[in-house]
């Protein structure tokens, strides 16, 4: 994906203006000794070292109505990961509620509102399962990038420019705030300064979508190396849930 490393002029210019403006107002903040790339490498390595982890996310996301108005909804998710073959996500928001289990071979998605579930063969571990769900079924798991085997590589492949915005607060905790310009999406990450360098907040801006909707997640209650039982990744379905099939996305095989 090296061909994607060229810089977009407008995105880079906007980032430089933003970083420059913040730096002018933040001279009293401690200087950072690591580059934003290195901070992200440290975060990625921390998550990779943890063979298991759990976290809770409080989520806000925009939706653009047919009228062009942008509205915001709220949600929450509890995520459990056991590398390389286990993921469990319990997700709910203002308009939906879903659970997802992955045991290294099979993925099961339960729609709690409709009382329906679907299963799919997903070989290849977590990375392969996430990619296959997106490519074949157009299903994106909430915050699934955090379960990637190399989060830095994933983000770096999409990055056009990086910027460090200073030490900023997330729910009372000082965090390294970095901004990353992408071709279609811009990303902001807040990485905990002291202790484990885990992400405590992220904001994605879909800048090529009308009204530039955003997705925000505040991440908390991190438990790295958590004890996780095997049955966490086994589906627990309501007795009256009906089975349906995943719809294959256009262009999927």
Secondary structure, 3 states (H helix, E strand, C coil): CHHHHCCCHHHHHHHHHHHHHHHHHCCCCCCCCCCHHHHHHHHHHHHHHCCEEEEEEEEEEEEECCCCCEEEEEEEEEEEEECCCEEEEEEEECCCEEEEEECCCEEEEEECCCCEEEEEECCCHHHHHHHHHHHHHCCCCCCHHHHCCCHHHHHHHHEEEEEEEEEEEECCEEEEEEEEEECCEEEEEEEECCCCCCEEEEEEEECCCCCCCEEEEEEEEEEECCCCCHHHHCCCCCCCCEECCCCCCCCCC
